[in-house]
Amino acid sequence: MIDQFYASGRGDRLVDESLLPVVIRDFLEQEERLLADICQDFDCLVELGSMYGLHLEFAVNSDKKYLGLDVVDRYVVEGNRRVAALDLDQEDHRFLTCGIEDMGAIDIPGARALAFSPFNCLGNITDLPGALNGLVGSGLPFLLSSYRTDAQATHGREEYYDGCGYTEIRVRREPHGVRFTAAEGLDTVAYEPDHMLALLAAAGTEADVVFFGDIGACYVRSDLAPRAREAAGKLPADH
């Protein structure tokens, strides 16, 4: 189970900056620049698959409230410890153990929140339709960051997972995307845009895909698409 992969600590190396190849460092820098542009009109960042707070400091530095959601208890505990260590208001900055499918039932700080899924988090979810139903049901505008499925992105991901020390890495092109697995329990998919958009439509919302940088693809609710395209157009890319 992918939850056990992260609960055991074997997934932590995926966010160890010392292990990231240049292509992934560039992707993450571009992802954050895109987020910074899009979230200007929001007062709260709801991070889906937050781990211990991948964008907690970004939210604080951007004068945003923050809610981190993750299904791994130890990430939630560590995130709340970080909030306390930074002496932040614990009502306006907090972590909860919660799957995306259940996010509609929680209280969200702020008057206008943006749901943000970083670093292809959605590619790790077993029940993606259920998660997207929960996201859309929450009513929040969203920015879901992922990878393209072309050769350049696939090669970059392979370099990344290999550099993290995973073994018996396998890559498969499936009807709905490109899946990587490894002996340690890694199991992650970059979905084809048509598949993601169809799932979002089935969940009840209109969405658009916006490509950014060399390997990035993000999915946004359609009302955010013009701003996302403008922001993505400012980013460097070889494509």
N, C-alpha and C positions, 0 to 999 in steps of 0.2 A: 504493500500500500504506500502511496506517495506521502501520506501524512506521517507514516512511520519513518520514512526517509528523512524528513525534516525534524521530527521529534527526536530522532537518534543523534542528530548533529551532523549526519553525513551530508546534508544539504548546505551547511554553513559555508563550505569552501566556495560555493557559487557566488557569494558576495564578499569574498576576501580580495580586497583591491590588489594585493600583491600577486595574485594569480591571474588577473584579467589581461587578455591580449589587447593590443591597441584597438582592434576593430570593436571590441565590446566596450572599452573605455570611451571611445568616440560615441558609440550608440547611447551610453548612459548620459554622457554630457549633453547630447542632442535631445534626449528624452526630457532632461530637466529643463533645458531651455524652452522646449515646447510647452511643458507644464507651466513654467513661469509666465509665459505669454498668455496662455489660456485662462489661468486661474486669477487673473487680475480683478475680475468682477465678482469673485467669490470671497467669503469671509471664513470658510472652513474647508479643510482638506480631509476627506475621508479616504484613507489609504487601504485598499483591499489586498490582502496578502502582505501585510505591513512588515512581517517578521518583527524585529525589535524596534522598528521605526526607521525604515530606509529614508523617509522624507520628513521625519519629525523636525530636524533642525532646519530644513528648508522652510517648513511651515512657520516655525518660530521666527526665522529671519525675514520672512515675508509678511509678518504680522497677521498670520492666519491661526484660527483655532484648528485643532487636529484631533482626529479619531482614527486609531489604528485597529483594524480588524484582522484577526488571524485565527486559524483553527488549532495552532500549536500552542499549548499552554505556556511552555517555557519562554516563547517569544513575547507573549503578553506580559508575563511576570517581569521579564527583563525590560520591556518597554516602559512599564509603569515605574520601575526603579529609575530609569533614565529621566522620566518626568520629574520624579522627586529630587533626583540629584541636580537637575537643572533649575530647581525651585520654581517650576511652572505651576500655574493654576490647574489643579487636578480635575476640575470640572470642564475646563476648556481644552485640556490636553490629556487624553487618556487612551487606554488600550482595552479591548474586550475580546474574549474568546468567542468568535462568531463566524459562521460561514456566510458567504455572500448570499446564499439562498435564504438566509434568515434576517438579512439586514433591514428589511422593512419594519421589523418589530422593535427596533432600538431607537432611543432618543439621540438625536444628532445635535451637537452644539452649533450655534450660529444661525443666522437667518437665511443664508444662501450657501449651500455646500456643494462641492464638486466631488464626485466619486472618481478615484484615480486608481487604476491597477497598473503597477509598474513592472517592467523587466519580464514580460511574458508570463506573469503570474497565472493568467487564465489557462496557459498551456499545461499547467500542472493539475488542473481540476478534473476529477473523474466524471462528475455529472455537470458538464458545461451547460446544457440546456436549463437545468435546475438553477444553477448560479445566475445565469442571465435573466431567468424569470424573476429571481429575487432582486437583482439589480434594477430591472425595469420597474418592478412593482414598488420599489422604494420611491420612485418619482424623481430621483436625482439625475441631473445632467452628468455625463460620464466621459472619461478619457481612458481608454484601455490600450496600453502599449504592448506591442508584440514585434515579431520579426517578419520580414518578407519570407517567401518560400522559394526564392530563386537560388541559383548555384552559389552566388557570392555570399548570401546570408547563411546558407547551409554550410559552406566551408568555414565561415567565421564561427559558427556555433560549434562545429567539430573541433576547431582549434581551441576554443574556449573550454569545452568539457574535457578535452585531453589535457590541457594545461592545469585543470583542477585536480588531476590525478585519478580520474575515474578509469575503470578498466572494462575491457570487453564492450567497448562502445559500439553500438549498432545504430545505423540510420536507415529509416524506411520511408519511402514516399508512398503515402496512403491516399485514398480518394479525397480525404478532407484536409490533408496537410502533410508536413514533414515531421516525423517522430524520431527522437533520440532516446535510447535506453542504455543503461550501463549496469554492470554486475552489482554495484552498490545500492541500486534501487532507483536511480535517476530514471524518470519517464516523463518526457516533456514534448509538447507538440507546438509547432507554429502552424496555425490554421490558414487554409486558403481564404482569401477575402470573401469570395462568394459564399462560402460556408458560414463564416462568422456573420455576415450581413443577413443571411437567411435565418439563422438562429435568433438574431436580434429582432428581426421582423416577426418571427413566430412568437417571440416574447411580448410583442406589442409596441415596438417603437421603430421609428425610421432612424437609420444610422448611415454614416458614410465612413469609408476608409480613406486615410490620408497617409501617404508614404513620406518618410522623412529620413534625411541622411542617406547613408549607403545601404543600410540593411533594415531600417525601421519601418513598421506599419502600425498605425494607431487607428482605433475605432472610436468615433465620437457620435453623440446624439446629433441629429442633423442640424439643429439650431446652432451648434458650435462649429460646424464644418467650415464656414467662411474664415473664421478666426484661425482655426487649426491650419488651413491651407496657407494662409498668409504667414503664419509663424513658421511653418515647415519650409516655405519658400526662402526664408532668411538663412537656412542651415546649409552648410556645405555638403555636397554629394557628388559622387562620380557618375551616378546614373544619368 
